[in-house]
Amino acid sequence: MTLVADKEPVYDVYTGKPLAEGAPVFAAALLGLEPPRYCTYCARRMIVQVSPHGWTARCSRHGEFDSSSGER
C-alpha cells in the first residue's frame, strides 16, 4: 500500500478499526494472502480487485493502492 506523504496510517486495513485499539491481525493477513479492505487513512471500505498477479484497492478519497508497492 502506498502511503500518502503527509498522513500517518490511522486505521487497520483489514478491520477498519483504529490502530490504537490494537485489534489482532488475521493469519491470512500476516501471510500476505488477504488484500486490504479498508483505507488506512479514513476507514472507508475500498473497492478491491483480486487477480492471479496480485490485487488493487481503490479508496474514493485517497486513490488506488496495489500489491506491487511492497507494503501490506
PDB file of N, CA, C, O and CB in Angstrom:
ATOM      1  N   MET A   1       0.838  -1.160   0.000  1.00  0.00           N
ATOM      2  CA  MET A   1       0.000   0.000   0.000  1.00  0.00           C
ATOM      3  C   MET A   1       0.888   1.229   0.000  1.00  0.00           C
ATOM      4  O   MET A   1       1.802   1.320   0.819  1.00  0.00           O
ATOM      5  CB  MET A   1      -0.956  -0.006   1.201  1.00  0.00           C
ATOM      6  N   THR A   2       0.654   2.153  -0.871  1.00  0.00           N
ATOM      7  CA  THR A   2       1.418   3.375  -0.936  1.00  0.00           C
ATOM      8  C   THR A   2       0.920   4.342   0.120  1.00  0.00           C
ATOM      9  O   THR A   2      -0.284   4.544   0.275  1.00  0.00           O
ATOM     10  CB  THR A   2       1.332   3.998  -2.328  1.00  0.00           C
ATOM     11  N   LEU A   3       1.846   4.931   0.836  1.00  0.00           N
ATOM     12  CA  LEU A   3       1.462   5.864   1.885  1.00  0.00           C
ATOM     13  C   LEU A   3       1.296   7.261   1.322  1.00  0.00           C
ATOM     14  O   LEU A   3       2.054   7.672   0.444  1.00  0.00           O
ATOM     15  CB  LEU A   3       2.493   5.865   3.006  1.00  0.00           C
ATOM     16  N   VAL A   4       0.318   7.992   1.816  1.00  0.00           N
ATOM     17  CA  VAL A   4       0.119   9.385   1.451  1.00  0.00           C
ATOM     18  C   VAL A   4       1.169  10.174   2.218  1.00  0.00           C
ATOM     19  O   VAL A   4       1.294  10.011   3.432  1.00  0.00           O
ATOM     20  CB  VAL A   4      -1.351   9.885   1.773  1.00  0.00           C
ATOM     21  N   ALA A   5       1.926  11.028   1.533  1.00  0.00           N
ATOM     22  CA  ALA A   5       3.110  11.670   2.108  1.00  0.00           C
ATOM     23  C   ALA A   5       2.864  12.416   3.414  1.00  0.00           C
ATOM     24  O   ALA A   5       3.692  12.334   4.321  1.00  0.00           O
ATOM     25  CB  ALA A   5       3.676  12.614   1.122  1.00  0.00           C
ATOM     26  N   ASP A   6       1.773  13.128   3.536  1.00  0.00           N
ATOM     27  CA  ASP A   6       1.565  13.966   4.722  1.00  0.00           C
ATOM     28  C   ASP A   6       0.658  13.331   5.768  1.00  0.00           C
ATOM     29  O   ASP A   6       0.224  14.014   6.695  1.00  0.00           O
ATOM     30  CB  ASP A   6       0.989  15.286   4.311  1.00  0.00           C
ATOM     31  N   LYS A   7       0.363  12.042   5.641  1.00  0.00           N
ATOM     32  CA  LYS A   7      -0.551  11.392   6.588  1.00  0.00           C
ATOM     33  C   LYS A   7       0.071  10.145   7.190  1.00  0.00           C
ATOM     34  O   LYS A   7       0.820   9.424   6.531  1.00  0.00           O
ATOM     35  CB  LYS A   7      -1.867  11.034   5.900  1.00  0.00           C
ATOM     36  N   GLU A   8      -0.251   9.906   8.440  1.00  0.00           N
ATOM     37  CA  GLU A   8       0.144   8.681   9.131  1.00  0.00           C
ATOM     38  C   GLU A   8      -1.019   7.696   9.074  1.00  0.00           C
ATOM     39  O   GLU A   8      -2.172   8.118   9.159  1.00  0.00           O
ATOM     40  CB  GLU A   8       0.561   8.972  10.611  1.00  0.00           C
ATOM     41  N   PRO A   9      -0.755   6.401   8.933  1.00  0.00           N
ATOM     42  CA  PRO A   9      -1.842   5.417   8.989  1.00  0.00           C
ATOM     43  C   PRO A   9      -2.570   5.495  10.327  1.00  0.00           C
ATOM     44  O   PRO A   9      -1.939   5.570  11.382  1.00  0.00           O
ATOM     45  CB  PRO A   9      -1.297   3.992   8.764  1.00  0.00           C
ATOM     46  N   VAL A  10      -3.905   5.477  10.276  1.00  0.00           N
ATOM     47  CA  VAL A  10      -4.719   5.631  11.481  1.00  0.00           C
ATOM     48  C   VAL A  10      -5.580   4.396  11.734  1.00  0.00           C
ATOM     49  O   VAL A  10      -5.829   4.038  12.885  1.00  0.00           O
ATOM     50  CB  VAL A  10      -5.606   6.871  11.366  1.00  0.00           C
ATOM     51  N   TYR A  11      -6.036   3.743  10.663  1.00  0.00           N
ATOM     52  CA  TYR A  11      -6.977   2.629  10.783  1.00  0.00           C
ATOM     53  C   TYR A  11      -6.368   1.329  10.264  1.00  0.00           C
ATOM     54  O   TYR A  11      -5.511   1.345   9.380  1.00  0.00           O
ATOM     55  CB  TYR A  11      -8.269   2.942  10.024  1.00  0.00           C
ATOM     56  N   ASP A  12      -6.815   0.211  10.815  1.00  0.00           N
ATOM     57  CA  ASP A  12      -6.396  -1.105  10.365  1.00  0.00           C
ATOM     58  C   ASP A  12      -7.017  -1.372   8.998  1.00  0.00           C
ATOM     59  O   ASP A  12      -8.220  -1.182   8.818  1.00  0.00           O
ATOM     60  CB  ASP A  12      -6.802  -2.205  11.389  1.00  0.00           C
ATOM     61  N   VAL A  13      -6.212  -1.808   8.035  1.00  0.00           N
ATOM     62  CA  VAL A  13      -6.704  -2.014   6.668  1.00  0.00           C
ATOM     63  C   VAL A  13      -7.556  -3.267   6.508  1.00  0.00           C
ATOM     64  O   VAL A  13      -8.207  -3.437   5.477  1.00  0.00           O
ATOM     65  CB  VAL A  13      -5.544  -2.086   5.722  1.00  0.00           C
ATOM     66  N   TYR A  14      -7.564  -4.146   7.507  1.00  0.00           N
ATOM     67  CA  TYR A  14      -8.347  -5.373   7.425  1.00  0.00           C
ATOM     68  C   TYR A  14      -9.666  -5.290   8.182  1.00  0.00           C
ATOM     69  O   TYR A  14     -10.627  -5.973   7.827  1.00  0.00           O
ATOM     70  CB  TYR A  14      -7.542  -6.525   7.949  1.00  0.00           C
ATOM     71  N   THR A  15      -9.722  -4.456   9.229  1.00  0.00           N
ATOM     72  CA  THR A  15     -10.937  -4.365  10.045  1.00  0.00           C
ATOM     73  C   THR A  15     -11.590  -2.992  10.013  1.00  0.00           C
ATOM     74  O   THR A  15     -12.781  -2.876  10.299  1.00  0.00           O
ATOM     75  CB  THR A  15     -10.621  -4.723  11.463  1.00  0.00           C
ATOM     76  N   GLY A  16     -10.836  -1.947   9.672  1.00  0.00           N
ATOM     77  CA  GLY A  16     -11.362  -0.594   9.683  1.00  0.00           C
ATOM     78  C   GLY A  16     -11.378   0.038  11.066  1.00  0.00           C
ATOM     79  O   GLY A  16     -11.852   1.163  11.227  1.00  0.00           O
ATOM     80  N   LYS A  17     -10.869  -0.669  12.060  1.00  0.00           N
ATOM     81  CA  LYS A  17     -10.844  -0.143  13.429  1.00  0.00           C
ATOM     82  C   LYS A  17      -9.590   0.702  13.638  1.00  0.00           C
ATOM     83  O   LYS A  17      -8.582   0.488  12.964  1.00  0.00           O
ATOM     84  CB  LYS A  17     -10.899  -1.298  14.465  1.00  0.00           C
ATOM     85  N   PRO A  18      -9.640   1.661  14.566  1.00  0.00           N
ATOM     86  CA  PRO A  18      -8.444   2.474  14.852  1.00  0.00           C
ATOM     87  C   PRO A  18      -7.263   1.600  15.281  1.00  0.00           C
ATOM     88  O   PRO A  18      -7.438   0.633  16.023  1.00  0.00           O
ATOM     89  CB  PRO A  18      -8.751   3.511  15.950  1.00  0.00           C
ATOM     90  N   LEU A  19      -6.066   1.943  14.812  1.00  0.00           N
ATOM     91  CA  LEU A  19      -4.872   1.177  15.161  1.00  0.00           C
ATOM     92  C   LEU A  19      -4.603   1.213  16.658  1.00  0.00           C
ATOM     93  O   LEU A  19      -4.012   0.280  17.201  1.00  0.00           O
ATOM     94  CB  LEU A  19      -3.664   1.709  14.406  1.00  0.00           C
ATOM     95  N   ALA A  20      -5.024   2.267  17.324  1.00  0.00           N
ATOM     96  CA  ALA A  20      -4.795   2.409  18.763  1.00  0.00           C
ATOM     97  C   ALA A  20      -5.501   1.318  19.563  1.00  0.00           C
ATOM     98  O   ALA A  20      -5.089   1.015  20.683  1.00  0.00           O
ATOM     99  CB  ALA A  20      -5.265   3.778  19.236  1.00  0.00           C
ATOM    100  N   GLU A  21      -6.550   0.726  19.011  1.00  0.00           N
ATOM    101  CA  GLU A  21      -7.282  -0.327  19.714  1.00  0.00           C
ATOM    102  C   GLU A  21      -6.513  -1.642  19.747  1.00  0.00           C
ATOM    103  O   GLU A  21      -6.843  -2.524  20.540  1.00  0.00           O
ATOM    104  CB  GLU A  21      -8.632  -0.544  19.063  1.00  0.00           C
ATOM    105  N   GLY A  22      -5.504  -1.790  18.910  1.00  0.00           N
ATOM    106  CA  GLY A  22      -4.680  -2.995  18.916  1.00  0.00           C
ATOM    107  C   GLY A  22      -5.423  -4.257  18.530  1.00  0.00           C
ATOM    108  O   GLY A  22      -5.244  -5.296  19.166  1.00  0.00           O
ATOM    109  N   ALA A  23      -6.248  -4.190  17.508  1.00  0.00           N
ATOM    110  CA  ALA A  23      -7.005  -5.365  17.059  1.00  0.00           C
ATOM    111  C   ALA A  23      -6.048  -6.450  16.558  1.00  0.00           C
ATOM    112  O   ALA A  23      -5.031  -6.135  15.940  1.00  0.00           O
ATOM    113  CB  ALA A  23      -8.011  -4.974  15.942  1.00  0.00           C
ATOM    114  N   PRO A  24      -6.360  -7.716  16.816  1.00  0.00           N
ATOM    115  CA  PRO A  24      -5.484  -8.797  16.338  1.00  0.00           C
ATOM    116  C   PRO A  24      -5.496  -8.873  14.808  1.00  0.00           C
ATOM    117  O   PRO A  24      -6.499  -8.563  14.167  1.00  0.00           O
ATOM    118  CB  PRO A  24      -5.923 -10.154  16.940  1.00  0.00           C
ATOM    119  N   VAL A  25      -4.374  -9.287  14.244  1.00  0.00           N
ATOM    120  CA  VAL A  25      -4.255  -9.419  12.792  1.00  0.00           C
ATOM    121  C   VAL A  25      -4.505 -10.880  12.429  1.00  0.00           C
ATOM    122  O   VAL A  25      -3.954 -11.787  13.052  1.00  0.00           O
ATOM    123  CB  VAL A  25      -2.843  -8.941  12.285  1.00  0.00           C
ATOM    124  N   PHE A  26      -5.340 -11.097  11.417  1.00  0.00           N
ATOM    125  CA  PHE A  26      -5.683 -12.442  10.980  1.00  0.00           C
ATOM    126  C   PHE A  26      -4.475 -13.141  10.359  1.00  0.00           C
ATOM    127  O   PHE A  26      -3.604 -12.485   9.788  1.00  0.00           O
ATOM    128  CB  PHE A  26      -6.840 -12.395   9.980  1.00  0.00           C
ATOM    129  N   ALA A  27      -4.420 -14.458  10.468  1.00  0.00           N
ATOM    130  CA  ALA A  27      -3.298 -15.241   9.940  1.00  0.00           C
ATOM    131  C   ALA A  27      -3.123 -15.032   8.437  1.00  0.00           C
ATOM    132  O   ALA A  27      -1.993 -14.915   7.963  1.00  0.00           O
ATOM    133  CB  ALA A  27      -3.505 -16.728  10.234  1.00  0.00           C
ATOM    134  N   ALA A  28      -4.212 -14.982   7.688  1.00  0.00           N
ATOM    135  CA  ALA A  28      -4.126 -14.781   6.235  1.00  0.00           C
ATOM    136  C   ALA A  28      -3.514 -13.420   5.909  1.00  0.00           C
ATOM    137  O   ALA A  28      -2.772 -13.289   4.936  1.00  0.00           O
ATOM    138  CB  ALA A  28      -5.523 -14.902   5.589  1.00  0.00           C
ATOM    139  N   ALA A  29      -3.819 -12.418   6.711  1.00  0.00           N
ATOM    140  CA  ALA A  29      -3.248 -11.089   6.501  1.00  0.00           C
ATOM    141  C   ALA A  29      -1.752 -11.104   6.794  1.00  0.00           C
ATOM    142  O   ALA A  29      -0.971 -10.493   6.064  1.00  0.00           O
ATOM    143  CB  ALA A  29      -3.957 -10.046   7.386  1.00  0.00           C
ATOM    144  N   LEU A  30      -1.350 -11.793   7.850  1.00  0.00           N
ATOM    145  CA  LEU A  30       0.073 -11.890   8.189  1.00  0.00           C
ATOM    146  C   LEU A  30       0.867 -12.586   7.094  1.00  0.00           C
ATOM    147  O   LEU A  30       2.028 -12.255   6.857  1.00  0.00           O
ATOM    148  CB  LEU A  30       0.252 -12.633   9.506  1.00  0.00           C
ATOM    149  N   LEU A  31       0.243 -13.548   6.430  1.00  0.00           N
ATOM    150  CA  LEU A  31       0.909 -14.275   5.353  1.00  0.00           C
ATOM    151  C   LEU A  31       0.871 -13.522   4.024  1.00  0.00           C
ATOM    152  O   LEU A  31       1.492 -13.953   3.053  1.00  0.00           O
ATOM    153  CB  LEU A  31       0.273 -15.634   5.183  1.00  0.00           C
ATOM    154  N   GLY A  32       0.152 -12.409   3.973  1.00  0.00           N
ATOM    155  CA  GLY A  32       0.045 -11.640   2.746  1.00  0.00           C
ATOM    156  C   GLY A  32      -0.980 -12.181   1.777  1.00  0.00           C
ATOM    157  O   GLY A  32      -0.956 -11.831   0.597  1.00  0.00           O
ATOM    158  N   LEU A  33      -1.882 -13.028   2.248  1.00  0.00           N
ATOM    159  CA  LEU A  33      -2.882 -13.640   1.377  1.00  0.00           C
ATOM    160  C   LEU A  33      -4.169 -12.828   1.292  1.00  0.00           C
ATOM    161  O   LEU A  33      -4.975 -13.043   0.387  1.00  0.00           O
ATOM    162  CB  LEU A  33      -3.197 -15.031   1.861  1.00  0.00           C
ATOM    163  N   GLU A  34      -4.367 -11.913   2.207  1.00  0.00           N
ATOM    164  CA  GLU A  34      -5.605 -11.136   2.279  1.00  0.00           C
ATOM    165  C   GLU A  34      -5.333  -9.693   1.835  1.00  0.00           C
ATOM    166  O   GLU A  34      -4.468  -9.032   2.410  1.00  0.00           O
ATOM    167  CB  GLU A  34      -6.195 -11.166   3.723  1.00  0.00           C
ATOM    168  N   PRO A  35      -6.054  -9.195   0.826  1.00  0.00           N
ATOM    169  CA  PRO A  35      -5.867  -7.798   0.437  1.00  0.00           C
ATOM    170  C   PRO A  35      -6.528  -6.874   1.460  1.00  0.00           C
ATOM    171  O   PRO A  35      -7.434  -7.299   2.176  1.00  0.00           O
ATOM    172  CB  PRO A  35      -6.446  -7.543  -0.975  1.00  0.00           C
ATOM    173  N   PRO A  36      -6.092  -5.628   1.538  1.00  0.00           N
ATOM    174  CA  PRO A  36      -6.722  -4.690   2.469  1.00  0.00           C
ATOM    175  C   PRO A  36      -8.158  -4.406   2.043  1.00  0.00           C
ATOM    176  O   PRO A  36      -8.461  -4.396   0.850  1.00  0.00           O
ATOM    177  CB  PRO A  36      -5.915  -3.375   2.546  1.00  0.00           C
ATOM    178  N   ARG A  37      -9.024  -4.181   2.988  1.00  0.00           N
ATOM    179  CA  ARG A  37     -10.436  -3.915   2.700  1.00  0.00           C
ATOM    180  C   ARG A  37     -10.856  -2.494   3.061  1.00  0.00           C
ATOM    181  O   ARG A  37     -11.842  -1.980   2.534  1.00  0.00           O
ATOM    182  CB  ARG A  37     -11.305  -4.899   3.445  1.00  0.00           C
ATOM    183  N   TYR A  38     -10.101  -1.859   3.967  1.00  0.00           N
ATOM    184  CA  TYR A  38     -10.439  -0.513   4.438  1.00  0.00           C
ATOM    185  C   TYR A  38      -9.245   0.411   4.230  1.00  0.00           C
ATOM    186  O   TYR A  38      -8.095  -0.015   4.337  1.00  0.00           O
ATOM    187  CB  TYR A  38     -10.858  -0.534   5.937  1.00  0.00           C
ATOM    188  N   CYS A  39      -9.520   1.669   3.934  1.00  0.00           N
ATOM    189  CA  CYS A  39      -8.464   2.666   3.772  1.00  0.00           C
ATOM    190  C   CYS A  39      -7.826   2.939   5.131  1.00  0.00           C
ATOM    191  O   CYS A  39      -8.528   3.136   6.123  1.00  0.00           O
ATOM    192  CB  CYS A  39      -9.024   3.979   3.148  1.00  0.00           C
ATOM    193  N   THR A  40      -6.514   2.951   5.172  1.00  0.00           N
ATOM    194  CA  THR A  40      -5.796   3.169   6.427  1.00  0.00           C
ATOM    195  C   THR A  40      -5.878   4.614   6.909  1.00  0.00           C
ATOM    196  O   THR A  40      -5.543   4.892   8.061  1.00  0.00           O
ATOM    197  CB  THR A  40      -4.349   2.773   6.264  1.00  0.00           C
ATOM    198  N   TYR A  41      -6.315   5.539   6.054  1.00  0.00           N
ATOM    199  CA  TYR A  41      -6.390   6.952   6.414  1.00  0.00           C
ATOM    200  C   TYR A  41      -7.781   7.411   6.822  1.00  0.00           C
ATOM    201  O   TYR A  41      -7.914   8.324   7.637  1.00  0.00           O
ATOM    202  CB  TYR A  41      -5.920   7.779   5.273  1.00  0.00           C
ATOM    203  N   CYS A  42      -8.828   6.788   6.264  1.00  0.00           N
ATOM    204  CA  CYS A  42     -10.188   7.264   6.559  1.00  0.00           C
ATOM    205  C   CYS A  42     -11.152   6.137   6.937  1.00  0.00           C
ATOM    206  O   CYS A  42     -12.309   6.414   7.254  1.00  0.00           O
ATOM    207  CB  CYS A  42     -10.737   8.010   5.362  1.00  0.00           C
ATOM    208  N   ALA A  43     -10.719   4.901   6.912  1.00  0.00           N
ATOM    209  CA  ALA A  43     -11.515   3.714   7.261  1.00  0.00           C
ATOM    210  C   ALA A  43     -12.704   3.483   6.334  1.00  0.00           C
ATOM    211  O   ALA A  43     -13.625   2.744   6.682  1.00  0.00           O
ATOM    212  CB  ALA A  43     -12.013   3.837   8.676  1.00  0.00           C
ATOM    213  N   ARG A  44     -12.694   4.105   5.160  1.00  0.00           N
ATOM    214  CA  ARG A  44     -13.751   3.830   4.178  1.00  0.00           C
ATOM    215  C   ARG A  44     -13.502   2.462   3.552  1.00  0.00           C
ATOM    216  O   ARG A  44     -12.359   2.048   3.360  1.00  0.00           O
ATOM    217  CB  ARG A  44     -13.804   4.942   3.077  1.00  0.00           C
ATOM    218  N   ARG A  45     -14.575   1.785   3.245  1.00  0.00           N
ATOM    219  CA  ARG A  45     -14.487   0.491   2.563  1.00  0.00           C
ATOM    220  C   ARG A  45     -13.947   0.750   1.158  1.00  0.00           C
ATOM    221  O   ARG A  45     -14.442   1.634   0.459  1.00  0.00           O
ATOM    222  CB  ARG A  45     -15.891  -0.242   2.514  1.00  0.00           C
ATOM    223  N   MET A  46     -12.937  -0.014   0.742  1.00  0.00           N
ATOM    224  CA  MET A  46     -12.338   0.177  -0.573  1.00  0.00           C
ATOM    225  C   MET A  46     -12.900  -0.830  -1.570  1.00  0.00           C
ATOM    226  O   MET A  46     -13.408  -1.887  -1.196  1.00  0.00           O
ATOM    227  CB  MET A  46     -10.811   0.051  -0.490  1.00  0.00           C
ATOM    228  N   ILE A  47     -12.797  -0.476  -2.841  1.00  0.00           N
ATOM    229  CA  ILE A  47     -13.162  -1.378  -3.927  1.00  0.00           C
ATOM    230  C   ILE A  47     -11.911  -2.200  -4.227  1.00  0.00           C
ATOM    231  O   ILE A  47     -10.885  -1.646  -4.623  1.00  0.00           O
ATOM    232  CB  ILE A  47     -13.683  -0.591  -5.212  1.00  0.00           C
ATOM    233  N   VAL A  48     -11.991  -3.510  -4.043  1.00  0.00           N
ATOM    234  CA  VAL A  48     -10.821  -4.385  -4.176  1.00  0.00           C
ATOM    235  C   VAL A  48     -11.002  -5.310  -5.373  1.00  0.00           C
ATOM    236  O   VAL A  48     -12.051  -5.931  -5.546  1.00  0.00           O
ATOM    237  CB  VAL A  48     -10.597  -5.212  -2.883  1.00  0.00           C
ATOM    238  N   GLN A  49      -9.962  -5.389  -6.191  1.00  0.00           N
ATOM    239  CA  GLN A  49      -9.942  -6.287  -7.346  1.00  0.00           C
ATOM    240  C   GLN A  49      -8.772  -7.248  -7.164  1.00  0.00           C
ATOM    241  O   GLN A  49      -7.625  -6.813  -7.058  1.00  0.00           O
ATOM    242  CB  GLN A  49      -9.821  -5.488  -8.701  1.00  0.00           C
ATOM    243  N   VAL A  50      -9.050  -8.541  -7.126  1.00  0.00           N
ATOM    244  CA  VAL A  50      -8.009  -9.556  -6.957  1.00  0.00           C
ATOM    245  C   VAL A  50      -7.788 -10.251  -8.294  1.00  0.00           C
ATOM    246  O   VAL A  50      -8.740 -10.648  -8.965  1.00  0.00           O
ATOM    247  CB  VAL A  50      -8.398 -10.589  -5.847  1.00  0.00           C
ATOM    248  N   SER A  51      -6.519 -10.394  -8.673  1.00  0.00           N
ATOM    249  CA  SER A  51      -6.168 -11.088  -9.911  1.00  0.00           C
ATOM    250  C   SER A  51      -5.111 -12.145  -9.585  1.00  0.00           C
ATOM    251  O   SER A  51      -4.603 -12.177  -8.464  1.00  0.00           O
ATOM    252  CB  SER A  51      -5.645 -10.082 -11.002  1.00  0.00           C
ATOM    253  N   PRO A  52      -4.776 -13.003 -10.535  1.00  0.00           N
ATOM    254  CA  PRO A  52      -3.734 -14.005 -10.272  1.00  0.00           C
ATOM    255  C   PRO A  52      -2.365 -13.387  -9.961  1.00  0.00           C
ATOM    256  O   PRO A  52      -1.501 -14.046  -9.382  1.00  0.00           O
ATOM    257  CB  PRO A  52      -3.605 -14.930 -11.467  1.00  0.00           C
ATOM    258  N   HIS A  53      -2.173 -12.139 -10.341  1.00  0.00           N
ATOM    259  CA  HIS A  53      -0.877 -11.481 -10.165  1.00  0.00           C
ATOM    260  C   HIS A  53      -0.823 -10.554  -8.960  1.00  0.00           C
ATOM    261  O   HIS A  53       0.224  -9.966  -8.689  1.00  0.00           O
ATOM    262  CB  HIS A  53      -0.537 -10.703 -11.396  1.00  0.00           C
ATOM    263  N   GLY A  54      -1.915 -10.408  -8.234  1.00  0.00           N
ATOM    264  CA  GLY A  54      -1.935  -9.516  -7.071  1.00  0.00           C
ATOM    265  C   GLY A  54      -3.305  -8.906  -6.866  1.00  0.00           C
ATOM    266  O   GLY A  54      -4.320  -9.511  -7.213  1.00  0.00           O
ATOM    267  N   TRP A  55      -3.337  -7.706  -6.302  1.00  0.00           N
ATOM    268  CA  TRP A  55      -4.600  -7.040  -6.026  1.00  0.00           C
ATOM    269  C   TRP A  55      -4.439  -5.531  -6.198  1.00  0.00           C
ATOM    270  O   TRP A  55      -3.333  -4.998  -6.113  1.00  0.00           O
ATOM    271  CB  TRP A  55      -5.094  -7.378  -4.602  1.00  0.00           C
ATOM    272  N   THR A  56      -5.557  -4.855  -6.441  1.00  0.00           N
ATOM    273  CA  THR A  56      -5.612  -3.397  -6.397  1.00  0.00           C
ATOM    274  C   THR A  56      -6.786  -3.027  -5.504  1.00  0.00           C
ATOM    275  O   THR A  56      -7.808  -3.714  -5.486  1.00  0.00           O
ATOM    276  CB  THR A  56      -5.758  -2.767  -7.841  1.00  0.00           C
ATOM    277  N   ALA A  57      -6.631  -1.949  -4.773  1.00  0.00           N
ATOM    278  CA  ALA A  57      -7.683  -1.464  -3.885  1.00  0.00           C
ATOM    279  C   ALA A  57      -7.809   0.038  -4.097  1.00  0.00           C
ATOM    280  O   ALA A  57      -6.806   0.750  -4.135  1.00  0.00           O
ATOM    281  CB  ALA A  57      -7.375  -1.805  -2.381  1.00  0.00           C
ATOM    282  N   ARG A  58      -9.059   0.526  -4.237  1.00  0.00           N
ATOM    283  CA  ARG A  58      -9.272   1.940  -4.521  1.00  0.00           C
ATOM    284  C   ARG A  58     -10.146   2.574  -3.455  1.00  0.00           C
ATOM    285  O   ARG A  58     -11.253   2.110  -3.182  1.00  0.00           O
ATOM    286  CB  ARG A  58      -9.902   2.123  -5.901  1.00  0.00           C
ATOM    287  N   CYS A  59      -9.633   3.646  -2.856  1.00  0.00           N
ATOM    288  CA  CYS A  59     -10.390   4.456  -1.900  1.00  0.00           C
ATOM    289  C   CYS A  59     -10.950   5.649  -2.664  1.00  0.00           C
ATOM    290  O   CYS A  59     -10.251   6.238  -3.489  1.00  0.00           O
ATOM    291  CB  CYS A  59      -9.491   4.921  -0.681  1.00  0.00           C
ATOM    292  N   SER A  60     -12.188   6.007  -2.402  1.00  0.00           N
ATOM    293  CA  SER A  60     -12.805   7.126  -3.113  1.00  0.00           C
ATOM    294  C   SER A  60     -12.139   8.460  -2.775  1.00  0.00           C
ATOM    295  O   SER A  60     -12.262   9.418  -3.538  1.00  0.00           O
ATOM    296  CB  SER A  60     -14.287   7.195  -2.786  1.00  0.00           C
ATOM    297  N   ARG A  61     -11.440   8.534  -1.652  1.00  0.00           N
ATOM    298  CA  ARG A  61     -10.774   9.779  -1.249  1.00  0.00           C
ATOM    299  C   ARG A  61      -9.264   9.771  -1.448  1.00  0.00           C
ATOM    300  O   ARG A  61      -8.681  10.814  -1.744  1.00  0.00           O
ATOM    301  CB  ARG A  61     -11.071  10.060   0.187  1.00  0.00           C
ATOM    302  N   HIS A  62      -8.620   8.626  -1.293  1.00  0.00           N
ATOM    303  CA  HIS A  62      -7.162   8.583  -1.285  1.00  0.00           C
ATOM    304  C   HIS A  62      -6.541   7.851  -2.465  1.00  0.00           C
ATOM    305  O   HIS A  62      -5.323   7.681  -2.509  1.00  0.00           O
ATOM    306  CB  HIS A  62      -6.703   7.948  -0.035  1.00  0.00           C
ATOM    307  N   GLY A  63      -7.343   7.419  -3.410  1.00  0.00           N
ATOM    308  CA  GLY A  63      -6.809   6.833  -4.626  1.00  0.00           C
ATOM    309  C   GLY A  63      -6.576   5.337  -4.564  1.00  0.00           C
ATOM    310  O   GLY A  63      -7.148   4.628  -3.736  1.00  0.00           O
ATOM    311  N   GLU A  64      -5.716   4.875  -5.470  1.00  0.00           N
ATOM    312  CA  GLU A  64      -5.513   3.438  -5.659  1.00  0.00           C
ATOM    313  C   GLU A  64      -4.210   2.959  -5.030  1.00  0.00           C
ATOM    314  O   GLU A  64      -3.186   3.640  -5.080  1.00  0.00           O
ATOM    315  CB  GLU A  64      -5.523   3.099  -7.142  1.00  0.00           C
ATOM    316  N   PHE A  65      -4.277   1.774  -4.440  1.00  0.00           N
ATOM    317  CA  PHE A  65      -3.129   1.091  -3.856  1.00  0.00           C
ATOM    318  C   PHE A  65      -3.042  -0.274  -4.525  1.00  0.00           C
ATOM    319  O   PHE A  65      -4.055  -0.803  -4.981  1.00  0.00           O
ATOM    320  CB  PHE A  65      -3.255   0.963  -2.284  1.00  0.00           C
ATOM    321  N   ASP A  66      -1.840  -0.851  -4.589  1.00  0.00           N
ATOM    322  CA  ASP A  66      -1.737  -2.188  -5.174  1.00  0.00           C
ATOM    323  C   ASP A  66      -0.686  -3.033  -4.471  1.00  0.00           C
ATOM    324  O   ASP A  66       0.135  -2.527  -3.706  1.00  0.00           O
ATOM    325  CB  ASP A  66      -1.411  -2.089  -6.654  1.00  0.00           C
ATOM    326  N   SER A  67      -0.729  -4.321  -4.745  1.00  0.00           N
ATOM    327  CA  SER A  67       0.169  -5.270  -4.084  1.00  0.00           C
ATOM    328  C   SER A  67       1.612  -5.123  -4.548  1.00  0.00           C
ATOM    329  O   SER A  67       2.516  -5.605  -3.866  1.00  0.00           O
ATOM    330  CB  SER A  67      -0.301  -6.686  -4.332  1.00  0.00           C
ATOM    331  N   SER A  68       1.854  -4.487  -5.662  1.00  0.00           N
ATOM    332  CA  SER A  68       3.220  -4.345  -6.163  1.00  0.00           C
ATOM    333  C   SER A  68       4.012  -3.280  -5.420  1.00  0.00           C
ATOM    334  O   SER A  68       5.217  -3.150  -5.634  1.00  0.00           O
ATOM    335  CB  SER A  68       3.196  -4.018  -7.630  1.00  0.00           C
ATOM    336  N   SER A  69       3.350  -2.508  -4.543  1.00  0.00           N
ATOM    337  CA  SER A  69       4.064  -1.460  -3.804  1.00  0.00           C
ATOM    338  C   SER A  69       4.965  -2.036  -2.727  1.00  0.00           C
ATOM    339  O   SER A  69       5.828  -1.330  -2.207  1.00  0.00           O
ATOM    340  CB  SER A  69       3.077  -0.494  -3.176  1.00  0.00           C
ATOM    341  N   GLY A  70       4.781  -3.318  -2.378  1.00  0.00           N
ATOM    342  CA  GLY A  70       5.648  -3.967  -1.414  1.00  0.00           C
ATOM    343  C   GLY A  70       5.228  -3.809   0.029  1.00  0.00           C
ATOM    344  O   GLY A  70       5.875  -4.374   0.910  1.00  0.00           O
ATOM    345  N   GLU A  71       4.171  -3.065   0.310  1.00  0.00           N
ATOM    346  CA  GLU A  71       3.691  -2.879   1.676  1.00  0.00           C
ATOM    347  C   GLU A  71       2.329  -3.507   1.809  1.00  0.00           C
ATOM    348  O   GLU A  71       1.536  -3.506   0.867  1.00  0.00           O
ATOM    349  CB  GLU A  71       3.640  -1.386   2.057  1.00  0.00           C
ATOM    350  N   ARG A  72       2.052  -4.063   3.021  1.00  0.00           N
ATOM    351  CA  ARG A  72       0.746  -4.665   3.265  1.00  0.00           C
ATOM    352  C   ARG A  72       0.238  -4.232   4.590  1.00  0.00           C
ATOM    353  O   ARG A  72      -0.856  -4.630   4.991  1.00  0.00           O
ATOM    354  CB  ARG A  72       0.806  -6.177   3.195  1.00  0.00           C
TER     355      ARG A  72
END
